[in-house]
Amino acid sequence: FPSHDKRGGKSFCLGQLGFLHLLIPGAQIWILGRTYDDAKYEFEYIQSFLFTMFYPLEKYMYSVTFDKKTGDASIITKWGAELTVKSSKAKGSITGQELDAILVAEPGFLRFKLT
């Protein structure tokens, strides 16, 4: 890659981690971003990995949903694993769950107050 290229494969690597966690039966995974757009590439990578792995039966193996109100997007598998993109702007929806993995997309943009 040219030295001026800012793309280093971070979204691809985060997508691989999300995909691998999604293969665990019953796993609960979040990708946290400021908005869905911050985690869009990671989510699309995971969708493409699943499509490639299960083609031509992918429509029977998982479903994808989008919630325009909250900015959440989810992949739910037939083996009970669920990966959800959560918006850090919807603070009420990012509490109260036990997770197997949480991945952070574009962490430099997130603002948290740890208590």
Backbone bond lengths (Angstrom), bond angles and torsions (degrees), N, CA, C in turn:
res aa  C-N    CA-C-N  psi(-1)  N-CA   C-N-CA  omega(-1)  CA-C   N-CA-C  phi
1 F - - - 1.444 - - 1.519 109.66 -
2 P 1.319 116.93 145.40 1.467 118.92 175.47 1.527 110.38 -64.06
3 S 1.303 116.40 151.18 1.464 120.64 -177.17 1.523 112.85 -65.54
4 H 1.331 118.12 -24.41 1.466 120.37 -179.40 1.532 111.76 -84.56
5 D 1.328 117.99 -5.69 1.461 121.58 -179.70 1.527 109.71 -75.19
6 K 1.335 117.08 123.29 1.472 121.88 -178.00 1.517 112.13 -85.15
7 R 1.313 118.68 -9.85 1.451 121.55 -178.22 1.524 109.39 -80.95
8 G 1.318 115.04 120.90 1.453 119.46 -177.98 1.522 113.33 -120.05
9 G 1.318 118.18 4.59 1.451 121.12 178.95 1.515 114.62 88.81
10 K 1.340 117.38 17.26 1.472 119.98 -178.38 1.530 111.39 -63.87
11 S 1.310 117.90 -43.52 1.465 121.16 -179.49 1.521 110.63 -65.46
12 F 1.314 117.26 -39.10 1.457 121.60 178.87 1.529 110.49 -63.38
13 C 1.337 117.04 -45.51 1.470 121.25 179.09 1.524 111.67 -64.56
14 L 1.331 117.46 -42.65 1.457 120.46 178.11 1.530 110.25 -65.14
15 G 1.331 116.45 -37.35 1.456 120.89 175.90 1.521 112.01 -62.76
16 Q 1.330 117.16 -39.89 1.466 120.67 177.26 1.521 111.28 -63.49
17 L 1.335 116.70 -43.10 1.471 119.84 178.31 1.527 111.22 -62.35
18 G 1.323 116.64 -43.85 1.460 120.33 178.01 1.519 111.72 -62.42
19 F 1.325 116.66 -42.01 1.461 121.81 179.47 1.528 111.10 -62.63
20 L 1.325 117.00 -45.66 1.463 120.60 -179.45 1.530 111.56 -63.56
21 H 1.323 116.71 -40.29 1.468 119.43 176.83 1.530 111.12 -66.72
22 L 1.312 116.49 -33.17 1.463 120.99 -178.87 1.527 112.01 -67.78
23 L 1.312 118.33 -19.24 1.467 121.94 178.72 1.530 112.53 -78.68
24 I 1.331 117.67 -11.36 1.468 122.05 179.66 1.534 108.50 -80.59
25 P 1.340 117.74 123.24 1.472 119.45 179.97 1.528 112.23 -57.43
26 G 1.334 115.59 129.41 1.459 121.77 176.67 1.514 115.90 76.93
27 A 1.322 118.56 4.75 1.473 121.37 -177.48 1.530 110.88 -68.13
28 Q 1.331 115.30 144.22 1.468 123.08 174.93 1.521 107.12 -114.63
29 I 1.320 117.30 117.70 1.459 122.56 -175.76 1.520 108.67 -127.80
30 W 1.315 115.80 138.42 1.462 121.40 172.35 1.520 109.00 -118.76
31 I 1.323 114.07 142.94 1.463 120.98 163.75 1.513 104.65 -110.73
32 L 1.306 116.79 117.73 1.454 121.89 -176.68 1.522 109.70 -100.93
33 G 1.300 115.89 127.47 1.456 122.49 176.56 1.510 109.34 -140.86
34 R 1.303 116.90 163.48 1.468 119.97 177.89 1.521 109.68 -59.79
35 T 1.320 116.34 -43.18 1.467 123.22 173.74 1.523 107.19 -140.92
36 Y 1.323 116.78 173.36 1.463 119.98 177.78 1.526 110.25 -59.33
37 D 1.318 117.41 -37.71 1.465 120.29 -178.21 1.526 112.57 -58.80
38 D 1.340 117.36 -30.57 1.464 120.47 178.31 1.523 111.94 -68.60
39 A 1.325 117.60 -24.44 1.463 121.40 -178.07 1.531 112.03 -114.42
40 K 1.319 116.03 11.68 1.463 120.90 -175.92 1.524 112.31 -60.31
41 Y 1.323 117.61 -45.36 1.461 120.42 -177.22 1.524 111.31 -64.96
42 E 1.325 117.73 -41.70 1.453 121.41 178.60 1.531 110.31 -61.76
43 F 1.319 116.32 -45.19 1.461 121.67 179.96 1.532 110.59 -62.72
44 E 1.320 116.82 -42.20 1.466 120.33 179.50 1.525 111.74 -67.25
45 Y 1.328 117.37 -36.94 1.464 119.82 175.15 1.523 110.57 -60.40
46 I 1.317 116.58 -45.79 1.466 120.75 -179.08 1.524 110.37 -62.20
47 Q 1.327 116.98 -42.64 1.458 120.38 177.24 1.527 110.79 -60.68
48 S 1.312 117.34 -42.27 1.466 119.73 -178.89 1.529 111.35 -69.66
49 F 1.343 118.12 -35.43 1.460 120.47 175.96 1.526 110.29 -63.05
50 L 1.348 116.82 -45.33 1.460 120.71 179.32 1.525 111.41 -63.68
51 F 1.325 116.26 -43.50 1.464 120.73 179.58 1.525 110.03 -59.09
52 T 1.332 116.36 -46.62 1.462 120.89 -179.28 1.524 111.54 -64.53
53 M 1.322 116.74 -41.51 1.461 120.70 -177.30 1.528 112.67 -66.55
54 F 1.328 117.31 -38.26 1.454 120.69 -172.63 1.526 115.09 -107.58
55 Y 1.325 118.27 2.85 1.460 120.81 179.38 1.522 109.23 -58.33
56 P 1.291 120.12 133.60 1.457 132.84 7.95 1.534 113.39 -98.41
57 L 1.320 118.90 15.49 1.464 121.71 -176.80 1.523 112.97 -103.01
58 E 1.319 118.16 14.51 1.463 121.30 -172.57 1.521 113.63 -57.52
59 K 1.318 118.38 -33.60 1.470 119.65 -177.93 1.525 112.67 -67.57
60 Y 1.331 116.97 -16.13 1.462 121.20 177.21 1.526 112.53 -95.87
61 M 1.323 117.96 -10.92 1.456 121.88 -171.67 1.526 113.81 -98.41
62 Y 1.333 117.66 -27.37 1.466 120.67 -177.78 1.512 109.83 -158.24
63 S 1.335 115.01 161.43 1.465 120.66 175.40 1.526 108.52 -129.35
64 V 1.321 115.23 153.08 1.462 122.49 -179.46 1.520 108.15 -121.78
65 T 1.339 116.40 131.45 1.465 120.78 178.30 1.522 110.11 -129.58
66 F 1.326 115.73 151.00 1.462 123.02 176.06 1.522 108.55 -127.49
67 D 1.324 116.49 134.75 1.459 122.11 176.12 1.525 107.55 -114.36
68 K 1.323 116.80 102.89 1.466 121.18 -176.39 1.524 112.46 -65.59
69 K 1.321 116.71 -28.73 1.466 120.51 -178.24 1.526 111.83 -66.92
70 T 1.332 116.87 -46.95 1.465 120.48 -176.87 1.521 113.53 -95.82
71 G 1.340 117.32 -14.97 1.453 119.97 -176.91 1.518 112.59 81.47
72 D 1.340 117.24 13.72 1.464 121.73 -179.97 1.525 110.03 -90.05
73 A 1.321 115.61 148.27 1.456 123.16 172.28 1.519 106.58 -134.14
74 S 1.326 116.74 143.47 1.466 120.29 -176.02 1.508 112.06 -136.49
75 I 1.323 114.07 150.36 1.459 122.86 168.08 1.522 105.63 -121.36
76 I 1.325 116.24 123.97 1.459 121.69 179.38 1.523 107.49 -120.42
77 T 1.328 115.73 124.98 1.455 120.90 -176.26 1.527 111.44 -95.83
78 K 1.308 116.64 164.26 1.460 122.47 177.45 1.521 111.78 -68.00
79 W 1.336 118.47 -20.04 1.464 121.21 179.95 1.530 111.51 -96.19
80 G 1.334 116.64 14.61 1.456 121.54 170.91 1.512 116.56 87.05
81 A 1.316 118.38 4.39 1.464 120.69 175.91 1.525 109.08 -81.06
82 E 1.330 115.34 145.76 1.465 119.53 -179.74 1.514 109.97 -138.70
83 L 1.326 115.43 127.26 1.456 122.21 175.54 1.522 107.32 -115.51
84 T 1.327 116.55 126.95 1.459 121.45 -177.67 1.514 110.06 -127.65
85 V 1.324 115.75 133.71 1.461 121.12 170.89 1.515 106.56 -87.53
86 K 1.325 116.56 122.11 1.456 122.54 -179.01 1.516 109.85 -112.25
87 S 1.320 116.09 142.38 1.452 121.90 175.89 1.520 109.66 -90.44
88 S 1.308 116.57 128.99 1.467 119.58 178.77 1.525 111.39 -70.28
89 K 1.321 117.43 -12.33 1.467 120.42 177.38 1.525 111.54 -76.06
90 A 1.338 117.06 -21.11 1.466 121.62 178.26 1.526 108.18 -97.98
91 K 1.330 115.96 72.28 1.465 121.30 -172.32 1.526 113.03 -59.13
92 G 1.304 118.58 -31.17 1.453 121.02 -179.91 1.517 113.64 -67.28
93 S 1.335 117.32 -23.15 1.465 119.82 -177.80 1.520 112.85 -93.72
94 I 1.330 118.10 -0.16 1.466 119.23 -178.13 1.523 111.90 -111.35
95 T 1.312 116.44 30.82 1.467 120.95 177.84 1.519 109.84 -130.86
96 G 1.316 115.31 160.14 1.445 121.52 168.45 1.507 118.04 81.18
97 Q 1.314 119.24 19.64 1.444 120.63 178.34 1.512 110.70 -128.03
98 E 1.326 115.48 146.41 1.459 120.43 173.37 1.522 107.72 -90.53
99 L 1.316 116.04 126.56 1.454 121.13 -175.17 1.517 111.33 -117.06
100 D 1.320 115.11 151.04 1.456 120.30 173.03 1.528 110.53 -88.20
101 A 1.327 116.50 -29.89 1.468 120.58 178.15 1.519 109.24 -155.62
102 I 1.315 115.44 144.71 1.464 121.46 170.65 1.519 106.63 -130.74
103 L 1.314 115.24 126.25 1.460 122.52 -179.45 1.519 107.31 -114.34
104 V 1.304 117.63 139.78 1.461 121.04 -176.00 1.525 109.44 -113.47
105 A 1.327 115.26 119.03 1.461 122.09 176.93 1.527 108.75 -92.34
106 E 1.291 116.88 131.92 1.465 123.20 179.66 1.532 111.22 51.97
107 P 1.339 118.20 61.17 1.469 120.77 -175.23 1.523 114.30 -62.54
108 G 1.309 118.39 -22.45 1.458 120.68 -179.88 1.519 113.16 -65.66
109 F 1.340 117.12 -19.40 1.463 121.02 -178.31 1.519 113.08 -93.55
110 L 1.330 118.35 -11.98 1.459 121.34 -176.35 1.513 111.56 -82.77
111 R 1.306 115.67 140.70 1.459 121.43 177.05 1.516 107.73 -119.56
112 F 1.338 115.02 120.93 1.451 120.75 -179.73 1.500 109.87 -128.76
113 K 1.300 113.76 148.97 1.450 120.59 170.92 1.517 106.00 -117.79
114 L 1.311 116.64 108.55 1.462 120.56 -178.26 1.522 108.95 -81.82
115 T 1.338 114.85 132.17 1.462 119.85 179.45 1.504 110.39 -120.46
